[in-house]
């Protein structure tokens, strides 16, 4: 069993910053040799939008990728020792508001923004006021 839990959401004014965290737990998670993880967001009534993703394993440098809407403002990173994924969000805009979800899976040969992950968190709310 693998569980993901997000934290760090909140309310900020436009131009502000937030850092989201995603804690991964479960013995099955350590069995993989490579990983694909990502962050997505959803506004009620709209489809979920993937915003950032990362591929990592023990041997190679991390491969990170972003949606055009957040590139240059958001940074995805991880702390392997703590099994934690982060999303640093700077220069937030009202259109960045929504529920943010982290997701992950053992690498299955493909890792991209549109990946359909095996494991998902419950989400954390981000509100941005203008």
C-alpha positions as CSV (number, residue, x, y, z in Angstrom):
1,X,0.0,0.0,0.0
2,X,1.2,3.5,-0.9
3,X,-0.3,6.7,0.5
4,X,0.4,10.3,-0.5
5,X,-0.5,13.2,1.7
6,X,-0.3,16.8,0.7
7,X,0.2,19.9,2.9
8,X,1.2,23.5,2.6
9,X,-1.9,24.9,0.9
10,X,-3.4,28.2,2.0
11,X,-4.5,31.7,1.0
12,X,-2.1,34.2,-0.5
13,X,-2.3,37.5,-2.4
14,X,-1.3,37.6,-6.0
15,X,2.4,37.7,-6.3
16,X,2.9,35.7,-3.2
17,X,4.5,32.2,-2.8
18,X,3.6,28.9,-1.3
19,X,5.4,25.6,-1.0
20,X,3.4,22.4,-1.2
21,X,4.7,19.2,0.3
22,X,3.7,15.6,-0.5
23,X,4.7,12.9,1.9
24,X,4.8,9.4,0.5
25,X,4.5,6.4,2.8
26,X,4.1,2.7,2.4
27,X,6.6,-0.1,2.1
28,X,5.7,-0.8,-1.5
29,X,7.0,2.6,-2.5
30,X,10.6,1.6,-1.8
31,X,10.5,-1.4,-4.0
32,X,10.6,0.6,-7.2
33,X,13.9,1.4,-8.9
34,X,12.6,4.5,-10.7
35,X,9.8,6.8,-10.2
36,X,7.4,9.2,-11.9
37,X,5.6,11.8,-9.8
38,X,3.7,15.0,-10.5
39,X,1.5,17.8,-9.3
40,X,-1.8,18.7,-10.8
41,X,-4.6,21.1,-9.9
42,X,-8.3,21.3,-10.3
43,X,-11.0,24.0,-10.1
44,X,-14.5,22.8,-9.5
45,X,-16.3,22.3,-12.8
46,X,-13.1,22.1,-14.7
47,X,-10.8,19.2,-15.8
48,X,-7.7,18.5,-13.7
49,X,-4.6,20.2,-15.1
50,X,-1.2,18.7,-14.7
51,X,1.3,21.4,-13.8
52,X,4.6,19.7,-13.0
53,X,6.3,16.3,-13.2
54,X,9.5,14.6,-12.3
55,X,11.3,11.4,-13.2
56,X,14.0,10.2,-10.9
57,X,16.0,7.1,-10.1
58,X,19.2,6.3,-8.2
59,X,21.6,6.8,-11.0
60,X,20.6,9.7,-13.2
61,X,19.8,13.3,-12.6
62,X,16.2,14.2,-12.1
63,X,14.2,15.0,-15.2
64,X,11.6,17.8,-14.5
65,X,9.0,19.2,-16.7
66,X,6.3,21.9,-16.4
67,X,3.1,23.1,-18.0
68,X,3.5,26.3,-20.0
69,X,1.2,28.1,-17.6
70,X,3.5,27.7,-14.6
71,X,7.0,27.4,-16.2
72,X,9.4,29.8,-14.7
73,X,7.2,30.3,-11.6
74,X,6.8,26.8,-10.2
75,X,9.6,24.4,-9.2
76,X,9.1,20.7,-8.5
77,X,11.7,19.0,-6.3
78,X,12.1,16.1,-3.9
79,X,13.9,15.0,-0.8
80,X,14.6,11.3,-1.3
81,X,15.6,10.8,2.3
82,X,12.2,12.0,3.5
83,X,10.2,10.5,0.6
84,X,8.8,13.9,0.1
85,X,7.8,15.8,-3.1
86,X,7.6,19.6,-3.2
87,X,6.1,22.2,-5.4
88,X,7.5,25.7,-4.8
89,X,5.0,28.2,-6.3
90,X,6.2,31.8,-6.8
91,X,4.5,34.8,-8.3
92,X,1.1,33.3,-7.8
93,X,-1.8,34.5,-9.9
94,X,-5.6,34.2,-9.2
95,X,-5.8,31.6,-12.0
96,X,-3.4,29.4,-10.0
97,X,-6.1,28.8,-7.4
98,X,-7.6,25.4,-7.0
99,X,-7.1,22.0,-5.3
100,X,-3.6,20.7,-5.8
101,X,-2.9,17.0,-5.9
102,X,0.3,15.1,-5.9
103,X,0.6,11.7,-7.6
104,X,3.2,9.1,-8.2
105,X,4.0,5.6,-9.5
106,X,6.9,3.3,-10.2
107,X,8.3,4.2,-13.6
108,X,6.6,2.1,-16.2
109,X,8.5,3.4,-19.3
110,X,6.8,6.7,-19.6
111,X,6.8,9.8,-17.5
112,X,5.1,13.0,-18.7
113,X,2.6,15.6,-17.6
114,X,-0.2,13.5,-18.9
115,X,0.8,10.4,-17.0
116,X,-2.0,8.5,-15.3
117,X,-0.5,7.8,-11.9
118,X,-1.3,4.8,-9.7
119,X,-1.3,6.7,-6.4
120,X,-2.9,10.0,-5.6
121,X,-3.2,12.2,-2.6
122,X,-6.4,13.9,-1.2
123,X,-5.4,17.4,-2.3
124,X,-4.6,20.7,-0.6
125,X,-6.4,23.9,-1.3
126,X,-4.7,27.0,-2.7
127,X,-6.5,30.4,-2.8
128,X,-5.0,33.4,-4.5
129,X,-6.6,36.8,-4.1
130,X,-6.1,39.6,-6.5
